[in-house]
Amino acid sequence: MRLTHAFRAAAAGAAVALAFAGNAAHADTYPARPVKFLVGFAPGSSIDLVARIVATHLNGKLGQPVVVENRPGSNGMIAAAALANAEPDGHTVLISNSSTITVNPLLYQQMRYDVQRDFAPVSLIVSVPFILTTNPESEKTRAVNSVADLMKLARSKPDGLSYGSAGAGNLTQLSFELLNTMAGVKMVHVPYKGSAAAQIGLLGKEVDAAFDNPAAMPQIKAGKLRAIAVSSAQRWPDLPNVPSVAEQGYAGYDISFWVGAFVPAKTPPATVKALHEAILAAGEDPATKALLRQQGNILLLGPQPFAAKIKAETAQYAEIIKRSGIRLD
């Protein structure tokens, strides 16, 4: 009996040693085959561009090809569900926007992934403010040059001003609903199918204002749209003369759109670390950094601070959704 017990103990110890050796070997050889970046949005979108910029850099650094695979649809949920079912070995990576991770679980009843259960955050890559815009040719908002001007106008016309968003439940709607609440006004929500459609609606005077993304910059520079604020707590370097919403009397207002990387939850920590360090190096490379800066503010958070940011933002958005009564039918 003692011999059998000793043999079993030795065998168990050997199994543990082999497991640790296997994890170490995996970390040493990662990646062992091509790495796939899943993107839940169409080619040319900001999420896709960030993914391709990082993939191009990593192609020459990881020793294996890094390919981008677009699986658009359902506000990123198709690609996210694919990651949830992928092997947890670091060879399938989701490059996602913030809505897919923080907002979708608050609004959709039928979800094929659970952020806490299925995903491990790897790295936040870029953070992008929304730009509060109006149409300078609109008779209603021609004299609006600040958030104070817009809110004063909204108070004088209860339910008489509208704002466009990239869709019901989109962060652009949540951004405006937070402003509505803080200012004590109620501008009417008009959802569009995407930010491009919402921008066209504002240019066509169908709505009076919108929180747009940096794709609005050409229209702003051309004078066709007027930027009156940015949604981040700090100013955006590309619009240095445009103050934040917080600077204009709404302390604490801070919403940004981000793009980050995720792997399946059971991916070995050493692999998560290796992937984060590779992305970190990409963000510090001068050529890659210049390209990423065109997409937003580079913010290379590691797994733990990134997870904390996701938790805090999810709680913030849950409160906005509750106060505003946002529902998806």
C-alpha positions as CSV (number, residue, x, y, z in Angstrom):
1,M,0.0,0.0,0.0
2,R,2.8,2.4,0.9
3,L,4.5,1.6,-2.4
4,T,1.3,2.2,-4.3
5,H,0.7,5.5,-2.5
6,A,4.3,6.6,-3.2
7,F,3.9,5.7,-6.8
8,R,0.7,7.6,-7.1
9,A,2.3,10.7,-5.5
10,A,5.2,10.5,-7.8
11,A,3.0,10.1,-10.8
12,A,0.9,13.1,-9.7
13,G,4.0,15.2,-9.2
14,A,5.3,14.2,-12.6
15,A,2.0,15.2,-14.2
16,V,2.1,18.6,-12.6
17,A,5.7,19.1,-13.7
18,L,4.7,18.1,-17.3
19,A,1.8,20.5,-17.2
20,F,4.1,23.4,-16.2
21,A,6.7,22.3,-18.7
22,G,4.0,22.3,-21.4
23,N,2.8,25.8,-20.5
24,A,6.4,27.0,-20.6
25,A,7.1,25.3,-23.9
26,H,3.9,26.9,-25.3
27,A,5.0,30.3,-24.2
28,D,8.4,29.8,-25.7
29,T,7.1,28.6,-29.1
30,Y,4.1,31.1,-29.4
31,P,3.0,31.6,-32.0
32,A,3.3,28.1,-33.5
33,R,1.1,28.8,-36.5
34,P,-0.5,31.8,-38.2
35,V,-2.4,34.2,-35.8
36,K,-5.9,35.3,-36.8
37,F,-7.3,38.7,-35.9
38,L,-11.1,38.5,-35.9
39,V,-12.9,41.8,-36.7
40,G,-16.6,42.2,-36.2
41,F,-16.9,45.1,-38.6
42,A,-16.4,45.7,-42.3
43,P,-13.1,46.4,-44.0
44,G,-12.3,50.1,-43.8
45,S,-14.0,50.6,-40.4
46,S,-11.8,52.1,-37.7
47,I,-11.7,48.7,-35.9
48,D,-10.5,47.1,-39.1
49,L,-7.9,49.7,-39.7
50,V,-6.4,49.3,-36.2
51,A,-6.4,45.6,-36.6
52,R,-4.5,45.8,-40.0
53,I,-2.0,48.3,-38.7
54,V,-1.1,46.1,-35.8
55,A,-1.2,42.9,-37.9
56,T,1.2,44.4,-40.4
57,H,3.7,45.2,-37.7
58,L,3.4,41.8,-36.0
59,N,3.8,40.0,-39.3
60,G,7.5,40.9,-39.2
61,K,8.0,40.3,-35.5
62,L,6.2,37.2,-34.4
63,G,7.7,34.8,-36.9
64,Q,4.3,33.7,-38.1
65,P,1.7,35.4,-40.4
66,V,-1.0,37.6,-38.8
67,V,-4.1,37.6,-40.9
68,V,-7.2,39.8,-40.5
69,E,-10.6,38.1,-40.9
70,N,-13.7,40.3,-41.1
71,R,-16.9,38.8,-39.7
72,P,-19.2,41.8,-39.7
73,G,-22.7,41.9,-38.3
74,S,-24.8,42.4,-35.1
75,N,-22.6,45.2,-33.8
76,G,-19.6,42.9,-33.5
77,M,-21.4,39.9,-31.9
78,I,-20.7,37.4,-34.7
79,A,-17.0,37.8,-34.4
80,A,-17.2,37.9,-30.6
81,A,-19.2,34.6,-30.6
82,A,-16.5,33.0,-32.8
83,L,-13.8,34.0,-30.3
84,A,-15.8,32.4,-27.5
85,N,-15.7,29.1,-29.3
86,A,-12.0,29.3,-30.4
87,E,-9.1,27.3,-29.0
88,P,-7.6,29.2,-26.0
89,D,-4.1,29.2,-27.4
90,G,-3.6,32.8,-28.5
91,H,-3.8,32.0,-32.2
92,T,-7.3,33.5,-32.5
93,V,-7.6,37.2,-31.3
94,L,-10.6,39.4,-31.3
95,I,-10.0,43.1,-32.2
96,S,-13.1,44.7,-30.8
97,N,-14.7,48.0,-30.2
98,S,-16.0,49.1,-26.8
99,S,-19.7,48.6,-27.7
100,T,-19.4,44.9,-28.4
101,I,-17.8,44.4,-25.0
102,T,-19.5,46.9,-22.7
103,V,-22.8,47.8,-24.2
104,N,-24.2,44.8,-26.1
105,P,-24.4,42.7,-22.9
106,L,-26.6,45.4,-21.3
107,L,-29.1,45.6,-24.2
108,Y,-29.4,42.2,-25.9
109,Q,-31.3,39.4,-24.4
110,Q,-29.9,36.6,-26.6
111,M,-26.1,36.6,-26.4
112,R,-23.8,33.9,-27.7
113,Y,-20.9,35.1,-25.5
114,D,-20.3,36.2,-22.0
115,V,-17.6,38.8,-21.6
116,Q,-16.6,37.8,-18.1
117,R,-16.7,34.1,-18.7
118,D,-15.4,33.8,-22.3
119,F,-12.8,36.6,-22.8
120,A,-9.5,37.6,-21.5
121,P,-8.5,41.2,-22.2
122,V,-5.0,41.5,-23.7
123,S,-4.5,45.1,-24.6
124,L,-6.3,48.3,-25.1
125,I,-4.8,49.8,-28.3
126,V,-6.4,53.2,-29.1
127,S,-9.1,55.4,-27.5
128,V,-11.1,57.8,-29.6
129,P,-13.3,60.6,-28.5
130,F,-16.6,61.4,-30.1
131,I,-17.0,64.9,-31.6
132,L,-20.2,66.8,-30.9
133,T,-21.1,68.4,-34.2
134,T,-23.8,70.7,-35.6
135,N,-24.6,72.0,-39.1
136,P,-23.5,75.6,-39.5
137,E,-25.9,76.0,-42.4
138,S,-28.9,75.0,-40.4
139,E,-31.3,77.8,-39.4
140,K,-31.9,76.3,-36.0
141,T,-28.3,75.8,-35.0
142,R,-26.4,78.4,-37.0
143,A,-25.6,80.5,-33.9
144,V,-24.6,77.4,-31.8
145,N,-20.9,77.6,-31.0
146,S,-20.7,75.7,-27.7
147,V,-22.4,73.1,-25.6
148,A,-23.9,75.9,-23.5
149,D,-25.5,77.4,-26.7
150,L,-26.9,74.0,-27.7
151,M,-28.3,73.3,-24.3
152,K,-29.8,76.7,-24.0
153,L,-31.5,76.2,-27.4
154,A,-32.8,72.8,-26.3
155,R,-34.3,74.2,-23.2
156,S,-36.1,76.9,-25.3
157,K,-37.5,74.2,-27.6
158,P,-38.7,71.2,-25.5
159,D,-38.7,68.2,-27.7
160,G,-38.0,70.6,-30.6
161,L,-34.4,69.6,-31.2
162,S,-33.1,66.2,-32.3
163,Y,-29.9,64.4,-32.4
164,G,-28.7,61.6,-34.7
165,S,-26.9,58.4,-33.6
166,A,-25.2,55.4,-35.3
167,G,-28.1,53.2,-34.0
168,A,-30.3,52.5,-31.0
169,G,-28.1,51.6,-28.1
170,N,-24.9,52.7,-29.8
171,L,-22.4,54.7,-27.8
172,T,-23.2,57.8,-29.8
173,Q,-26.8,57.6,-28.3
174,L,-25.5,56.9,-24.8
175,S,-23.1,59.9,-25.1
176,F,-26.0,62.2,-25.9
177,E,-28.3,60.7,-23.3
178,L,-25.7,61.4,-20.7
179,L,-25.5,65.0,-21.8
180,N,-29.3,65.2,-21.8
181,T,-29.4,64.0,-18.2
182,M,-26.5,66.2,-17.0
183,A,-28.0,69.3,-18.7
184,G,-31.6,68.5,-17.7
185,V,-32.9,68.7,-21.3
186,K,-34.5,66.2,-23.7
187,M,-33.4,66.2,-27.3
188,V,-35.2,63.7,-29.5
189,H,-33.2,60.6,-30.6
190,V,-33.1,59.7,-34.3
191,P,-31.2,56.4,-34.8
192,Y,-29.5,55.7,-38.1
193,K,-27.8,52.6,-39.6
194,G,-24.3,53.6,-38.8
195,S,-22.2,56.7,-38.2
196,A,-21.9,57.5,-41.9
197,A,-25.7,57.6,-42.3
198,A,-26.0,59.8,-39.2
199,Q,-23.5,62.2,-40.5
200,I,-25.4,62.4,-43.8
201,G,-28.6,63.1,-41.8
202,L,-26.9,66.0,-40.0
203,L,-25.5,67.4,-43.3
204,G,-29.0,67.1,-44.7
205,K,-30.5,69.0,-41.7
206,E,-32.6,65.9,-40.8
207,V,-31.3,66.3,-37.2
208,D,-29.8,69.2,-35.3
209,A,-26.7,67.6,-33.7
210,A,-24.7,64.4,-33.4
211,F,-21.8,62.8,-31.6
212,D,-19.7,61.7,-34.6
213,N,-16.4,59.8,-34.8
214,P,-13.1,61.1,-36.3
215,A,-14.5,60.2,-39.8
216,A,-16.1,63.6,-39.5
217,M,-12.8,65.4,-39.7
218,P,-12.9,66.1,-43.4
219,Q,-16.3,67.7,-43.1
220,I,-15.2,69.7,-40.1
221,K,-12.1,71.0,-41.9
222,A,-14.2,71.9,-44.9
223,G,-16.6,73.9,-42.7
224,K,-19.6,71.7,-43.5
225,L,-19.8,70.5,-39.9
226,R,-19.0,72.6,-36.8
227,A,-17.2,70.8,-33.9
228,I,-18.4,72.3,-30.6
229,A,-16.9,69.7,-28.1
230,V,-15.2,66.4,-27.7
231,S,-16.5,63.7,-25.4
232,S,-13.3,62.7,-23.7
233,A,-12.2,64.4,-20.5
234,Q,-9.2,65.9,-22.3
235,R,-9.0,67.7,-25.6
236,W,-8.1,65.7,-28.7
237,P,-4.8,66.7,-30.3
238,D,-6.4,66.7,-33.8
239,L,-8.8,69.4,-32.6
240,P,-6.7,71.4,-30.1
241,N,-9.1,74.4,-30.1
242,V,-12.2,72.4,-29.4
243,P,-12.9,72.1,-25.7
244,S,-14.2,68.9,-24.1
245,V,-17.8,68.7,-22.8
246,A,-16.3,68.5,-19.3
247,E,-14.5,71.8,-19.8
248,Q,-17.8,73.5,-20.8
249,G,-19.5,73.1,-17.5
250,Y,-20.2,69.3,-17.3
251,A,-17.5,68.1,-14.9
252,G,-17.1,64.3,-15.0
253,Y,-18.4,63.9,-18.5
254,D,-16.1,61.4,-20.2
255,I,-17.0,58.9,-22.9
256,S,-14.7,57.5,-25.5
257,F,-14.7,54.8,-28.1
258,W,-11.9,52.3,-27.9
259,V,-10.4,49.4,-29.8
260,G,-8.7,46.5,-28.0
261,A,-7.6,42.9,-28.2
262,F,-9.1,39.8,-26.6
263,V,-8.4,36.1,-26.5
264,P,-10.4,33.2,-25.1
265,A,-10.6,33.2,-21.3
266,K,-8.6,30.0,-20.7
267,T,-5.6,31.2,-22.8
268,P,-2.4,30.6,-20.7
269,P,-1.3,33.8,-18.9
270,A,2.2,33.6,-20.4
271,T,0.6,33.7,-23.9
272,V,-1.6,36.7,-23.0
273,K,1.5,38.4,-21.7
274,A,3.5,37.6,-24.8
275,L,0.7,38.9,-27.1
276,H,0.3,42.1,-25.0
277,E,4.1,42.8,-25.2
278,A,4.0,42.3,-28.9
279,I,1.2,44.8,-29.3
280,L,3.0,47.2,-26.9
281,A,6.1,47.0,-29.1
282,A,3.9,47.7,-32.1
283,G,2.5,50.9,-30.5
284,E,6.0,52.1,-29.7
285,D,7.4,51.5,-33.2
286,P,7.6,55.0,-34.8
287,A,6.0,54.0,-38.2
288,T,3.2,52.0,-36.6
289,K,2.7,54.7,-33.9
290,A,2.2,57.3,-36.7
291,L,-0.5,55.2,-38.3
292,L,-2.3,54.4,-35.1
293,R,-2.4,58.1,-34.1
294,Q,-4.5,58.6,-37.2
295,Q,-7.1,56.4,-35.6
296,G,-7.1,57.9,-32.2
297,N,-5.1,58.3,-29.0
298,I,-2.7,55.5,-28.4
299,L,-3.5,54.0,-25.0
300,L,-1.7,50.7,-24.5
301,L,-3.2,49.3,-21.3
302,G,-2.3,45.9,-20.1
303,P,-4.7,43.0,-19.2
304,Q,-5.4,44.1,-15.6
305,P,-6.0,47.8,-16.1
306,F,-7.9,47.1,-19.3
307,A,-10.2,44.7,-17.4
308,A,-10.7,47.4,-14.8
309,K,-11.6,49.9,-17.4
310,I,-14.2,47.5,-19.0
311,K,-15.8,46.9,-15.6
312,A,-16.0,50.7,-14.8
313,E,-17.4,51.6,-18.2
314,T,-20.0,48.8,-18.2
315,A,-21.3,50.1,-14.8
316,Q,-21.4,53.7,-16.2
317,Y,-23.3,52.6,-19.3
318,A,-25.7,50.5,-17.3
319,E,-26.7,53.6,-15.3
320,I,-27.1,55.7,-18.5
321,I,-29.3,53.0,-20.1
322,K,-31.4,52.7,-16.9
323,R,-31.9,56.4,-16.5
324,S,-32.7,57.0,-20.2
325,G,-35.0,53.9,-20.5
326,I,-33.1,52.7,-23.6
327,R,-34.6,49.5,-25.0
328,L,-34.0,47.4,-28.1
329,D,-37.1,45.6,-29.3
